[in-house]
């Protein structure tokens, strides 16, 4: 499990169903940044709730790097 940097902010949480039959939470973290008068955010990390590493396969489809389990989110807003 990897630690989340204190400057990162949890921006989104999506539920996903795994090919192993289990349900998972996907967390999307961003890092705030400022440039002149604009406030921007940079996507920093997409991971499991426990910090497990995910590979993004396509929109709403992921793979858990450690196990190869594939995940699918039914949330249309999921990345």
C-alpha positions in Angstrom: 0.0 0.0 0.0 1.4 3.4 -1.0 0.9 6.5 1.1 -0.9 9.4 -0.4 1.0 12.7 -0.4 -0.4 15.3 2.0 -0.9 17.8 -0.9 -3.2 15.4 -2.8 -6.9 15.8 -2.5 -9.5 13.0 -3.0 -11.6 14.4 -5.8 -13.7 11.4 -6.9 -14.7 8.0 -5.5 -16.2 5.4 -7.9 -17.6 1.9 -7.1 -16.5 -0.9 -9.4 -17.2 -4.6 -9.8 -14.3 -7.0 -10.2 -13.9 -10.0 -12.4 -13.4 -11.9 -9.1 -17.0 -11.1 -8.0 -15.9 -8.6 -5.4 -16.8 -4.9 -5.2 -14.1 -2.2 -5.0 -13.8 1.5 -4.4 -11.6 3.5 -6.9 -10.2 6.7 -5.6 -9.0 9.6 -7.8 -6.6 12.1 -6.3 -5.6 15.5 -7.7 -3.0 18.0 -6.6 -4.0 21.7 -6.5 -1.7 24.1 -8.3 -2.0 27.8 -9.2 -0.8 29.6 -12.2 -1.1 33.4 -12.1 -4.9 34.0 -11.6 -6.0 30.5 -12.5 -6.6 27.6 -10.1 -5.9 24.3 -11.8 -5.7 20.7 -10.6 -3.5 18.0 -11.9 -4.6 14.4 -11.8 -2.1 12.6 -9.7 -3.2 9.1 -8.8 -6.0 6.6 -9.5 -5.9 3.7 -7.0 -8.0 1.4 -4.8 -9.3 2.6 -1.5 -6.4 0.8 0.2 -3.8 2.5 -2.1 -3.4 -0.6 -4.3 -2.1 0.3 -7.8 -4.5 0.4 -10.7 -3.9 0.4 -14.4 -6.5 2.3 -16.5 -7.5 0.1 -19.4 -10.2 2.3 -20.9 -13.0 4.6 -19.7 -14.5 2.8 -16.6 -12.3 -0.2 -17.0 -9.3 -0.9 -14.7 -6.9 -3.7 -13.7 -5.4 -4.2 -10.3 -1.7 -4.4 -11.0 -0.9 -6.8 -8.1 -3.5 -9.4 -9.0 -4.6 -8.9 -12.6 -8.3 -8.7 -11.5 -10.2 -6.4 -13.9 -12.7 -3.9 -12.7 -15.6 -2.2 -14.3 -17.4 0.9 -13.0 -21.0 1.5 -14.0 -20.7 5.2 -13.1 -20.9 7.2 -16.3 -18.7 9.9 -14.7 -15.8 7.4 -14.0 -12.6 8.0 -15.8 
